[in-house]
Amino acid sequence: MTDIRINLYSDTQTLPSAAMRQAIAQAPVGDEQSHADPSVNKLCETVAELLGKEAAVFMPSGTMCNEIALRVHCRPGDEIVAERGSHIIAFEGGGPAALSGASIWPIDGERGRFSADQLQQAVRPVSRYMPRSKLVVIEQTANLGGGTVWPLEQIKAVAERAAEHQLLMHLDGARLLNAVVASGISAKQYAEPFASAWIDLSKGLGCPVGAVLAGSQAFIEEVWWWKQRLGGAMRQAGILAAAGLYALEHNIERMAEDHANARLFGERIADIPGIGIDLNTIDTNMVFFDISGTNLSGDEICQRLLQRGVRISQLGATRLRAVTHLDINRSQVIEAARALRDVCETG
């Protein structure tokens, strides 16, 4: 098995630090299902305040946050509006259809974002022959868009148009805190227009598992029904929540380092023959680039990088992605860029 020294596959590849492991080991715990776990309770209170919502619930994964939120907001036959590359369409195993009986109207946005006018075109007329438009989902940051930050004014414009049609808004905030660090706009400001919002703990925050979904008290009470039904209710989950509490205290501001390292990687590979990259699209910790100008396939490049101990991801025939995170430092970024250059120039 190849020794992976530089893992740029995803920010989900982080390992808990020694200090985070210590926080886990010392966590006070109880029965999460009975709301008797002090660490889980504190985490939920912290995230609810962070997002400006009444209540929150700890989940095993971000996908569960999305899918339960969709199930609470929608009924079978309802329609969800989302950008075509959004996580609920691309990476959740058809969950909206399987679990909520909802269809999705995909908008072809720009770098994962769409406008209020595009939303207007997607809203169904009221007719018994058509699905009922019910929910608008925004992913912040937009992964397949390139780790793109949605500007707050664009979100507000979309939210105003949604309100005109009595549509609810849900924020897939898997990388919301990357947007916060990149823009200087608070998580509460970003989340304000949304009926529900969540943050992931296992991406840029560096936790081993978990996510937290927030909304109104009534919404969270309904969420608990579905968390129980789908097997997401846990017991002494404080050992996981403690990692989230540690991360929220120590690992937010440092995301700026990840963004700087992503920019550095992009700059280092921009002049490699056959590589296509727009440096202006590097908003946060993701670097997408095209290798169609090389004489190699995406799979060949990924495999040859692996032989050099560098792992990146392939998200299309010629589209590759490198993601920086807290386990990647500047020197590793430089080494990874050098390895990519060697692979491309040697053929």
Contacts in CASP RR format, 6 or more apart in sequence:
PFRMAT RR
TARGET T0000
AUTHOR 0000-0000-0000
METHOD contacts of the structure
MODEL  1
MTDIRINLYSDTQTLPSAAMRQAIAQAPVGDEQSHADPSVNKLCETVAEL
LGKEAAVFMPSGTMCNEIALRVHCRPGDEIVAERGSHIIAFEGGGPAALS
GASIWPIDGERGRFSADQLQQAVRPVSRYMPRSKLVVIEQTANLGGGTVW
PLEQIKAVAERAAEHQLLMHLDGARLLNAVVASGISAKQYAEPFASAWID
LSKGLGCPVGAVLAGSQAFIEEVWWWKQRLGGAMRQAGILAAAGLYALEH
NIERMAEDHANARLFGERIADIPGIGIDLNTIDTNMVFFDISGTNLSGDE
ICQRLLQRGVRISQLGATRLRAVTHLDINRSQVIEAARALRDVCETG
2 306 0 8 1.000
2 307 0 8 1.000
2 309 0 8 1.000
3 309 0 8 1.000
4 306 0 8 1.000
4 309 0 8 1.000
4 310 0 8 1.000
4 311 0 8 1.000
5 309 0 8 1.000
5 310 0 8 1.000
5 332 0 8 1.000
6 309 0 8 1.000
6 310 0 8 1.000
6 311 0 8 1.000
6 328 0 8 1.000
6 332 0 8 1.000
6 335 0 8 1.000
6 336 0 8 1.000
6 339 0 8 1.000
7 13 0 8 1.000
7 311 0 8 1.000
7 327 0 8 1.000
7 328 0 8 1.000
8 265 0 8 1.000
8 310 0 8 1.000
8 311 0 8 1.000
8 312 0 8 1.000
8 313 0 8 1.000
8 322 0 8 1.000
8 323 0 8 1.000
8 324 0 8 1.000
8 328 0 8 1.000
8 336 0 8 1.000
9 311 0 8 1.000
9 312 0 8 1.000
9 313 0 8 1.000
9 323 0 8 1.000
10 203 0 8 1.000
10 313 0 8 1.000
10 323 0 8 1.000
10 325 0 8 1.000
11 175 0 8 1.000
11 203 0 8 1.000
11 204 0 8 1.000
11 206 0 8 1.000
11 258 0 8 1.000
11 285 0 8 1.000
11 323 0 8 1.000
11 324 0 8 1.000
11 325 0 8 1.000
12 202 0 8 1.000
12 203 0 8 1.000
13 311 0 8 1.000
13 325 0 8 1.000
13 327 0 8 1.000
14 202 0 8 1.000
14 203 0 8 1.000
14 204 0 8 1.000
14 206 0 8 1.000
14 207 0 8 1.000
14 325 0 8 1.000
14 326 0 8 1.000
14 327 0 8 1.000
15 208 0 8 1.000
15 327 0 8 1.000
16 24 0 8 1.000
16 206 0 8 1.000
16 207 0 8 1.000
16 208 0 8 1.000
16 243 0 8 1.000
17 326 0 8 1.000
19 246 0 8 1.000
19 250 0 8 1.000
20 206 0 8 1.000
20 207 0 8 1.000
20 243 0 8 1.000
20 246 0 8 1.000
20 247 0 8 1.000
23 242 0 8 1.000
23 243 0 8 1.000
23 245 0 8 1.000
23 246 0 8 1.000
24 239 0 8 1.000
24 240 0 8 1.000
24 242 0 8 1.000
24 243 0 8 1.000
24 246 0 8 1.000
25 239 0 8 1.000
26 242 0 8 1.000
27 39 0 8 1.000
27 238 0 8 1.000
27 239 0 8 1.000
27 241 0 8 1.000
27 242 0 8 1.000
28 37 0 8 1.000
28 38 0 8 1.000
28 39 0 8 1.000
28 238 0 8 1.000
29 37 0 8 1.000
29 38 0 8 1.000
29 39 0 8 1.000
29 236 0 8 1.000
29 237 0 8 1.000
29 238 0 8 1.000
29 239 0 8 1.000
30 36 0 8 1.000
30 37 0 8 1.000
30 38 0 8 1.000
30 40 0 8 1.000
30 235 0 8 1.000
30 236 0 8 1.000
30 238 0 8 1.000
31 37 0 8 1.000
31 235 0 8 1.000
31 236 0 8 1.000
32 40 0 8 1.000
32 58 0 8 1.000
32 233 0 8 1.000
32 234 0 8 1.000
32 235 0 8 1.000
32 236 0 8 1.000
32 237 0 8 1.000
32 238 0 8 1.000
33 228 0 8 1.000
33 233 0 8 1.000
33 234 0 8 1.000
33 235 0 8 1.000
35 41 0 8 1.000
37 236 0 8 1.000
37 237 0 8 1.000
37 238 0 8 1.000
37 241 0 8 1.000
38 238 0 8 1.000
39 237 0 8 1.000
39 238 0 8 1.000
39 239 0 8 1.000
39 241 0 8 1.000
39 242 0 8 1.000
39 245 0 8 1.000
40 58 0 8 1.000
40 237 0 8 1.000
40 238 0 8 1.000
40 241 0 8 1.000
42 241 0 8 1.000
42 245 0 8 1.000
43 58 0 8 1.000
43 212 0 8 1.000
43 238 0 8 1.000
43 241 0 8 1.000
43 244 0 8 1.000
43 245 0 8 1.000
43 248 0 8 1.000
44 55 0 8 1.000
44 56 0 8 1.000
44 57 0 8 1.000
44 58 0 8 1.000
44 212 0 8 1.000
45 56 0 8 1.000
46 245 0 8 1.000
46 248 0 8 1.000
47 56 0 8 1.000
47 199 0 8 1.000
47 212 0 8 1.000
47 214 0 8 1.000
47 248 0 8 1.000
48 54 0 8 1.000
48 55 0 8 1.000
48 56 0 8 1.000
48 214 0 8 1.000
48 215 0 8 1.000
50 187 0 8 1.000
50 188 0 8 1.000
50 199 0 8 1.000
50 248 0 8 1.000
51 187 0 8 1.000
51 188 0 8 1.000
51 191 0 8 1.000
51 197 0 8 1.000
51 199 0 8 1.000
51 214 0 8 1.000
51 215 0 8 1.000
52 188 0 8 1.000
52 191 0 8 1.000
52 192 0 8 1.000
52 214 0 8 1.000
53 191 0 8 1.000
53 196 0 8 1.000
53 197 0 8 1.000
53 214 0 8 1.000
53 215 0 8 1.000
53 216 0 8 1.000
54 215 0 8 1.000
54 216 0 8 1.000
54 217 0 8 1.000
54 220 0 8 1.000
55 214 0 8 1.000
55 215 0 8 1.000
55 216 0 8 1.000
55 217 0 8 1.000
55 219 0 8 1.000
55 220 0 8 1.000
56 212 0 8 1.000
56 213 0 8 1.000
56 214 0 8 1.000
56 215 0 8 1.000
56 220 0 8 1.000
57 212 0 8 1.000
57 213 0 8 1.000
57 214 0 8 1.000
57 220 0 8 1.000
57 223 0 8 1.000
57 224 0 8 1.000
57 227 0 8 1.000
58 210 0 8 1.000
58 211 0 8 1.000
58 212 0 8 1.000
58 234 0 8 1.000
58 237 0 8 1.000
58 240 0 8 1.000
58 241 0 8 1.000
59 65 0 8 1.000
59 68 0 8 1.000
59 198 0 8 1.000
59 210 0 8 1.000
59 211 0 8 1.000
59 212 0 8 1.000
59 213 0 8 1.000
59 227 0 8 1.000
59 232 0 8 1.000
60 209 0 8 1.000
60 210 0 8 1.000
60 211 0 8 1.000
60 232 0 8 1.000
60 234 0 8 1.000
61 202 0 8 1.000
61 209 0 8 1.000
61 210 0 8 1.000
61 211 0 8 1.000
62 174 0 8 1.000
62 198 0 8 1.000
62 200 0 8 1.000
62 210 0 8 1.000
62 211 0 8 1.000
62 213 0 8 1.000
63 87 0 8 1.000
63 91 0 8 1.000
63 92 0 8 1.000
64 211 0 8 1.000
64 227 0 8 1.000
64 230 0 8 1.000
64 232 0 8 1.000
65 172 0 8 1.000
65 198 0 8 1.000
65 211 0 8 1.000
65 212 0 8 1.000
65 213 0 8 1.000
66 87 0 8 1.000
66 88 0 8 1.000
66 92 0 8 1.000
66 137 0 8 1.000
66 170 0 8 1.000
66 172 0 8 1.000
66 198 0 8 1.000
67 88 0 8 1.000
67 92 0 8 1.000
67 95 0 8 1.000
67 96 0 8 1.000
67 99 0 8 1.000
67 100 0 8 1.000
67 230 0 8 1.000
68 213 0 8 1.000
68 223 0 8 1.000
68 226 0 8 1.000
68 227 0 8 1.000
68 230 0 8 1.000
69 170 0 8 1.000
69 196 0 8 1.000
69 198 0 8 1.000
69 213 0 8 1.000
69 223 0 8 1.000
70 80 0 8 1.000
70 88 0 8 1.000
70 96 0 8 1.000
70 99 0 8 1.000
70 100 0 8 1.000
70 102 0 8 1.000
70 135 0 8 1.000
70 137 0 8 1.000
70 170 0 8 1.000
71 99 0 8 1.000
71 100 0 8 1.000
71 226 0 8 1.000
72 196 0 8 1.000
72 219 0 8 1.000
72 222 0 8 1.000
72 223 0 8 1.000
72 226 0 8 1.000
73 134 0 8 1.000
73 135 0 8 1.000
73 168 0 8 1.000
73 170 0 8 1.000
73 195 0 8 1.000
73 196 0 8 1.000
74 80 0 8 1.000
74 96 0 8 1.000
74 100 0 8 1.000
74 101 0 8 1.000
74 102 0 8 1.000
74 134 0 8 1.000
74 135 0 8 1.000
75 100 0 8 1.000
75 102 0 8 1.000
75 134 0 8 1.000
76 100 0 8 1.000
76 101 0 8 1.000
76 102 0 8 1.000
77 101 0 8 1.000
77 102 0 8 1.000
77 103 0 8 1.000
77 131 0 8 1.000
77 132 0 8 1.000
78 100 0 8 1.000
78 101 0 8 1.000
78 102 0 8 1.000
78 103 0 8 1.000
78 131 0 8 1.000
78 132 0 8 1.000
78 133 0 8 1.000
78 134 0 8 1.000
78 135 0 8 1.000
79 102 0 8 1.000
79 103 0 8 1.000
79 104 0 8 1.000
79 105 0 8 1.000
79 124 0 8 1.000
79 131 0 8 1.000
79 132 0 8 1.000
79 133 0 8 1.000
79 134 0 8 1.000
80 88 0 8 1.000
80 96 0 8 1.000
80 102 0 8 1.000
80 103 0 8 1.000
80 104 0 8 1.000
80 105 0 8 1.000
80 134 0 8 1.000
80 135 0 8 1.000
80 136 0 8 1.000
80 137 0 8 1.000
81 104 0 8 1.000
81 105 0 8 1.000
81 107 0 8 1.000
81 119 0 8 1.000
81 122 0 8 1.000
81 123 0 8 1.000
81 133 0 8 1.000
81 135 0 8 1.000
81 136 0 8 1.000
81 137 0 8 1.000
81 167 0 8 1.000
82 88 0 8 1.000
82 89 0 8 1.000
82 104 0 8 1.000
82 105 0 8 1.000
82 106 0 8 1.000
82 107 0 8 1.000
82 136 0 8 1.000
82 137 0 8 1.000
82 138 0 8 1.000
82 139 0 8 1.000
83 106 0 8 1.000
83 107 0 8 1.000
83 108 0 8 1.000
83 109 0 8 1.000
83 112 0 8 1.000
83 113 0 8 1.000
83 114 0 8 1.000
83 138 0 8 1.000
83 139 0 8 1.000
83 142 0 8 1.000
84 106 0 8 1.000
84 107 0 8 1.000
84 108 0 8 1.000
84 109 0 8 1.000
84 112 0 8 1.000
85 106 0 8 1.000
85 112 0 8 1.000
85 142 0 8 1.000
85 143 0 8 1.000
85 144 0 8 1.000
85 145 0 8 1.000
86 106 0 8 1.000
86 112 0 8 1.000
86 137 0 8 1.000
86 139 0 8 1.000
86 142 0 8 1.000
86 144 0 8 1.000
86 172 0 8 1.000
87 139 0 8 1.000
87 143 0 8 1.000
87 172 0 8 1.000
87 174 0 8 1.000
88 95 0 8 1.000
88 96 0 8 1.000
88 104 0 8 1.000
88 137 0 8 1.000
88 139 0 8 1.000
88 172 0 8 1.000
89 104 0 8 1.000
89 106 0 8 1.000
90 144 0 8 1.000
96 102 0 8 1.000
96 103 0 8 1.000
96 104 0 8 1.000
97 103 0 8 1.000
99 230 0 8 1.000
102 134 0 8 1.000
102 135 0 8 1.000
103 131 0 8 1.000
105 122 0 8 1.000
105 124 0 8 1.000
105 133 0 8 1.000
107 114 0 8 1.000
107 118 0 8 1.000
107 119 0 8 1.000
107 122 0 8 1.000
108 114 0 8 1.000
109 115 0 8 1.000
109 118 0 8 1.000
111 142 0 8 1.000
111 145 0 8 1.000
111 146 0 8 1.000
111 148 0 8 1.000
111 281 0 8 1.000
112 139 0 8 1.000
112 142 0 8 1.000
112 144 0 8 1.000
112 145 0 8 1.000
112 146 0 8 1.000
112 148 0 8 1.000
113 142 0 8 1.000
113 145 0 8 1.000
113 148 0 8 1.000
113 150 0 8 1.000
113 154 0 8 1.000
114 158 0 8 1.000
115 154 0 8 1.000
115 157 0 8 1.000
115 158 0 8 1.000
116 157 0 8 1.000
116 158 0 8 1.000
116 160 0 8 1.000
116 161 0 8 1.000
117 161 0 8 1.000
119 136 0 8 1.000
119 158 0 8 1.000
119 161 0 8 1.000
119 162 0 8 1.000
120 161 0 8 1.000
122 133 0 8 1.000
123 133 0 8 1.000
123 165 0 8 1.000
123 167 0 8 1.000
124 130 0 8 1.000
124 131 0 8 1.000
124 132 0 8 1.000
124 133 0 8 1.000
126 132 0 8 1.000
133 165 0 8 1.000
133 167 0 8 1.000
134 167 0 8 1.000
134 168 0 8 1.000
135 167 0 8 1.000
135 168 0 8 1.000
135 169 0 8 1.000
135 170 0 8 1.000
136 158 0 8 1.000
136 159 0 8 1.000
136 162 0 8 1.000
136 167 0 8 1.000
136 168 0 8 1.000
136 169 0 8 1.000
136 170 0 8 1.000
137 169 0 8 1.000
137 170 0 8 1.000
137 171 0 8 1.000
137 172 0 8 1.000
138 150 0 8 1.000
138 155 0 8 1.000
138 158 0 8 1.000
138 169 0 8 1.000
138 170 0 8 1.000
138 171 0 8 1.000
138 172 0 8 1.000
138 194 0 8 1.000
139 172 0 8 1.000
139 173 0 8 1.000
139 174 0 8 1.000
140 149 0 8 1.000
140 150 0 8 1.000
140 155 0 8 1.000
140 171 0 8 1.000
140 172 0 8 1.000
140 173 0 8 1.000
140 175 0 8 1.000
140 176 0 8 1.000
140 179 0 8 1.000
140 190 0 8 1.000
141 147 0 8 1.000
141 148 0 8 1.000
141 149 0 8 1.000
141 150 0 8 1.000
141 175 0 8 1.000
141 176 0 8 1.000
141 178 0 8 1.000
141 179 0 8 1.000
141 283 0 8 1.000
141 284 0 8 1.000
141 286 0 8 1.000
142 148 0 8 1.000
142 150 0 8 1.000
143 174 0 8 1.000
143 175 0 8 1.000
143 286 0 8 1.000
144 315 0 8 1.000
145 281 0 8 1.000
145 288 0 8 1.000
146 281 0 8 1.000
146 282 0 8 1.000
146 283 0 8 1.000
146 286 0 8 1.000
146 288 0 8 1.000
146 321 0 8 1.000
147 175 0 8 1.000
147 178 0 8 1.000
147 283 0 8 1.000
147 284 0 8 1.000
147 285 0 8 1.000
147 286 0 8 1.000
148 281 0 8 1.000
148 283 0 8 1.000
148 284 0 8 1.000
149 178 0 8 1.000
149 179 0 8 1.000
149 182 0 8 1.000
149 183 0 8 1.000
149 283 0 8 1.000
149 284 0 8 1.000
150 179 0 8 1.000
150 190 0 8 1.000
151 183 0 8 1.000
152 183 0 8 1.000
152 185 0 8 1.000
152 189 0 8 1.000
152 190 0 8 1.000
155 190 0 8 1.000
155 193 0 8 1.000
156 193 0 8 1.000
158 169 0 8 1.000
159 169 0 8 1.000
159 193 0 8 1.000
159 194 0 8 1.000
162 168 0 8 1.000
162 169 0 8 1.000
168 195 0 8 1.000
168 196 0 8 1.000
169 193 0 8 1.000
169 194 0 8 1.000
169 195 0 8 1.000
170 194 0 8 1.000
170 195 0 8 1.000
170 196 0 8 1.000
170 197 0 8 1.000
171 190 0 8 1.000
171 191 0 8 1.000
171 194 0 8 1.000
171 196 0 8 1.000
171 197 0 8 1.000
171 198 0 8 1.000
172 198 0 8 1.000
173 197 0 8 1.000
173 198 0 8 1.000
173 199 0 8 1.000
173 200 0 8 1.000
174 198 0 8 1.000
174 199 0 8 1.000
174 200 0 8 1.000
174 203 0 8 1.000
174 211 0 8 1.000
175 200 0 8 1.000
175 203 0 8 1.000
175 204 0 8 1.000
175 284 0 8 1.000
175 285 0 8 1.000
176 187 0 8 1.000
176 190 0 8 1.000
176 191 0 8 1.000
176 197 0 8 1.000
176 199 0 8 1.000
177 187 0 8 1.000
177 199 0 8 1.000
177 204 0 8 1.000
177 205 0 8 1.000
177 252 0 8 1.000
177 255 0 8 1.000
178 204 0 8 1.000
178 255 0 8 1.000
178 258 0 8 1.000
178 259 0 8 1.000
178 284 0 8 1.000
178 285 0 8 1.000
179 185 0 8 1.000
179 190 0 8 1.000
179 284 0 8 1.000
180 186 0 8 1.000
180 187 0 8 1.000
180 190 0 8 1.000
180 252 0 8 1.000
181 252 0 8 1.000
181 253 0 8 1.000
181 255 0 8 1.000
181 256 0 8 1.000
181 259 0 8 1.000
181 284 0 8 1.000
182 259 0 8 1.000
182 283 0 8 1.000
182 284 0 8 1.000
187 199 0 8 1.000
190 197 0 8 1.000
191 197 0 8 1.000
191 214 0 8 1.000
195 215 0 8 1.000
195 216 0 8 1.000
195 219 0 8 1.000
196 213 0 8 1.000
196 214 0 8 1.000
196 215 0 8 1.000
196 219 0 8 1.000
197 213 0 8 1.000
197 214 0 8 1.000
197 215 0 8 1.000
198 211 0 8 1.000
198 212 0 8 1.000
198 213 0 8 1.000
198 214 0 8 1.000
199 205 0 8 1.000
199 211 0 8 1.000
199 212 0 8 1.000
200 210 0 8 1.000
200 211 0 8 1.000
201 207 0 8 1.000
201 209 0 8 1.000
201 210 0 8 1.000
201 211 0 8 1.000
201 212 0 8 1.000
201 243 0 8 1.000
201 244 0 8 1.000
201 247 0 8 1.000
202 208 0 8 1.000
202 209 0 8 1.000
202 210 0 8 1.000
202 211 0 8 1.000
203 325 0 8 1.000
204 251 0 8 1.000
204 255 0 8 1.000
204 258 0 8 1.000
204 285 0 8 1.000
204 325 0 8 1.000
204 326 0 8 1.000
205 244 0 8 1.000
205 247 0 8 1.000
205 248 0 8 1.000
205 251 0 8 1.000
205 252 0 8 1.000
206 243 0 8 1.000
206 247 0 8 1.000
206 251 0 8 1.000
206 325 0 8 1.000
206 326 0 8 1.000
207 240 0 8 1.000
207 243 0 8 1.000
207 244 0 8 1.000
207 247 0 8 1.000
208 240 0 8 1.000
208 243 0 8 1.000
209 240 0 8 1.000
209 243 0 8 1.000
210 240 0 8 1.000
210 244 0 8 1.000
213 220 0 8 1.000
213 223 0 8 1.000
214 220 0 8 1.000
224 233 0 8 1.000
227 233 0 8 1.000
234 240 0 8 1.000
251 326 0 8 1.000
254 326 0 8 1.000
255 284 0 8 1.000
255 285 0 8 1.000
257 326 0 8 1.000
258 284 0 8 1.000
258 285 0 8 1.000
258 324 0 8 1.000
258 325 0 8 1.000
258 326 0 8 1.000
258 328 0 8 1.000
259 283 0 8 1.000
259 284 0 8 1.000
259 285 0 8 1.000
259 324 0 8 1.000
260 330 0 8 1.000
261 285 0 8 1.000
261 324 0 8 1.000
261 328 0 8 1.000
261 329 0 8 1.000
261 330 0 8 1.000
261 333 0 8 1.000
262 282 0 8 1.000
262 284 0 8 1.000
262 285 0 8 1.000
262 286 0 8 1.000
262 287 0 8 1.000
262 322 0 8 1.000
262 323 0 8 1.000
262 324 0 8 1.000
263 279 0 8 1.000
263 282 0 8 1.000
264 330 0 8 1.000
264 333 0 8 1.000
264 334 0 8 1.000
264 337 0 8 1.000
265 287 0 8 1.000
265 322 0 8 1.000
265 324 0 8 1.000
265 333 0 8 1.000
265 336 0 8 1.000
265 337 0 8 1.000
266 277 0 8 1.000
266 279 0 8 1.000
266 282 0 8 1.000
266 287 0 8 1.000
266 289 0 8 1.000
266 337 0 8 1.000
267 279 0 8 1.000
268 333 0 8 1.000
268 334 0 8 1.000
268 337 0 8 1.000
268 338 0 8 1.000
268 341 0 8 1.000
269 275 0 8 1.000
269 277 0 8 1.000
269 287 0 8 1.000
269 289 0 8 1.000
269 337 0 8 1.000
269 340 0 8 1.000
269 341 0 8 1.000
270 276 0 8 1.000
270 277 0 8 1.000
270 279 0 8 1.000
272 340 0 8 1.000
272 341 0 8 1.000
272 344 0 8 1.000
272 345 0 8 1.000
273 293 0 8 1.000
273 294 0 8 1.000
273 344 0 8 1.000
273 345 0 8 1.000
274 291 0 8 1.000
274 292 0 8 1.000
274 293 0 8 1.000
274 294 0 8 1.000
274 344 0 8 1.000
275 289 0 8 1.000
275 290 0 8 1.000
275 291 0 8 1.000
275 293 0 8 1.000
275 294 0 8 1.000
275 340 0 8 1.000
275 344 0 8 1.000
276 289 0 8 1.000
276 290 0 8 1.000
276 291 0 8 1.000
276 292 0 8 1.000
276 293 0 8 1.000
277 287 0 8 1.000
277 288 0 8 1.000
277 289 0 8 1.000
277 290 0 8 1.000
281 288 0 8 1.000
285 323 0 8 1.000
285 324 0 8 1.000
285 325 0 8 1.000
286 321 0 8 1.000
286 322 0 8 1.000
286 323 0 8 1.000
287 321 0 8 1.000
287 322 0 8 1.000
287 323 0 8 1.000
287 324 0 8 1.000
288 315 0 8 1.000
288 319 0 8 1.000
288 320 0 8 1.000
288 321 0 8 1.000
289 319 0 8 1.000
289 320 0 8 1.000
289 321 0 8 1.000
289 322 0 8 1.000
290 318 0 8 1.000
290 319 0 8 1.000
290 320 0 8 1.000
291 298 0 8 1.000
291 301 0 8 1.000
291 318 0 8 1.000
291 320 0 8 1.000
291 344 0 8 1.000
292 318 0 8 1.000
293 318 0 8 1.000
294 301 0 8 1.000
294 344 0 8 1.000
294 347 0 8 1.000
295 347 0 8 1.000
296 304 0 8 1.000
296 343 0 8 1.000
296 344 0 8 1.000
296 347 0 8 1.000
297 317 0 8 1.000
297 318 0 8 1.000
298 314 0 8 1.000
298 316 0 8 1.000
298 317 0 8 1.000
298 318 0 8 1.000
298 320 0 8 1.000
299 314 0 8 1.000
301 320 0 8 1.000
301 340 0 8 1.000
301 343 0 8 1.000
301 344 0 8 1.000
302 311 0 8 1.000
302 312 0 8 1.000
302 313 0 8 1.000
302 314 0 8 1.000
302 320 0 8 1.000
304 343 0 8 1.000
305 311 0 8 1.000
305 312 0 8 1.000
305 336 0 8 1.000
305 339 0 8 1.000
305 340 0 8 1.000
305 343 0 8 1.000
308 339 0 8 1.000
308 342 0 8 1.000
308 343 0 8 1.000
309 339 0 8 1.000
310 335 0 8 1.000
310 336 0 8 1.000
310 339 0 8 1.000
310 340 0 8 1.000
312 320 0 8 1.000
312 321 0 8 1.000
312 322 0 8 1.000
312 336 0 8 1.000
313 320 0 8 1.000
313 321 0 8 1.000
313 322 0 8 1.000
313 323 0 8 1.000
314 320 0 8 1.000
314 321 0 8 1.000
315 321 0 8 1.000
322 336 0 8 1.000
324 333 0 8 1.000
END
